[in-house]
Amino acid sequence: MAGHFDLTDLQLIVHIGDRQSLTRAAEKTHLSLPAASTRIKNLEEHFGTQLLYRTSQGVTLTPSGEALTRHARTVMRQVEQLRGDMQEFARGVKGHVRVLANTTAMTEFMPAVLGKFLAAHPDVNVELRERLSYLIMRAVAEGSADMGIVAGCTADPNLEFIPYRKDRLVLVAASNHPLAKEAAVAFADTLNNDYVGLSEWSAIHPFLVQAAEALGRTFKFRIEVGNFEAVCRMIETGVGIGVIPESVALRFARVLKIAIVPLTDEWAVRKLQICVRSREALPAFARELVDMLVADVPESEREIPAKAK
């Protein structure tokens, strides 16, 4: 078996997959054609399988060559990410935390904590993105995110979950809407109404669409807007009803003519959890962010008292 392969070998196989030509791939990788041919031969000996079909018209990848190319692309993306992270260190940025969260955590709970954290850590950057909970768990498990805030997810042996806080979704309607008089309502009983909602980029949008689909119903968006304030103002004018976090609804109910109606569905009250691959394996500044998030939770909102490990 041939010796170890290196990043140049992986870059070469990626270029071959892109160009279907060993000659052009060699040029792109800054290799001579004989050197490129030797590298491919060594790879084939290393893996014990043919990677290329060679014809007079050029080369194409064999099934094993296509599999190697997929893995090589993943490795090269990770190398680019590593290079970018190291460049940040070179510019004086000593830390970077990648955080994914659902809509409620993004808009309601994290801004104040992140403001304090970033003020205390001027040498740390935070990358914050909004995702659905199952996508957050996948990203954390795969290593493309350092931590996530998820709701209503099942346990995953590859992840560590830290109890965070409760997230309650409620129905909001104009104060003169028929549903405003209800003491509580099932989500299914609201679906004949037009809805005001956030745009597709928000995690809550597909969550509600999926909840309607689970009932065999269609979710009718009359209008989609960019933030919760716009949702509440549109609801006040009678455009439609909406489902939003209770904390948001309570804030805007003080200044707008809207009514808050509890939802009877089990999914309306969700346990938010912070998920990481390993809390102990996080850099010290990332562990501090986890601690600050947990410490920010009022006792009345904690599903389970969270203790640092």
Salt bridges, closest charged atoms under 4 A:
ASP6 OD1 - ARG39 NH1 3.02
ASP9 OD1 - ARG39 NH1 2.73
ASP18 OD1 - ARG73 NH2 2.76
GLU44 OE2 - ARG54 NH1 3.58
GLU80 OE2 - ARG83 NH1 2.27
GLU88 OE1 - HIS96 ND1 3.26
GLU108 OE1 - ARG251 NH1 3.02
GLU127 OE1 - HIS96 NE2 3.20
GLU127 OE2 - ARG129 NH2 3.99
ASP146 OD1 - ARG98 NH2 3.05
GLU160 OE2 - LYS309 NZ 3.27
ASP167 OD2 - ARG270 NH2 2.56
ASP194 OD2 - ARG222 NH1 3.67
GLU229 OE2 - ARG233 NE 3.10
GLU246 OE1 - ARG168 NE 3.40
GLU288 OE1 - HIS121 NE2 3.07
ASP291 OD1 - ARG279 NH2 2.41
ASP296 OD2 - ARG165 NH1 3.82
GLU299 OE2 - ARG302 NH1 3.35
GLU301 OE1 - ARG165 NH2 2.76
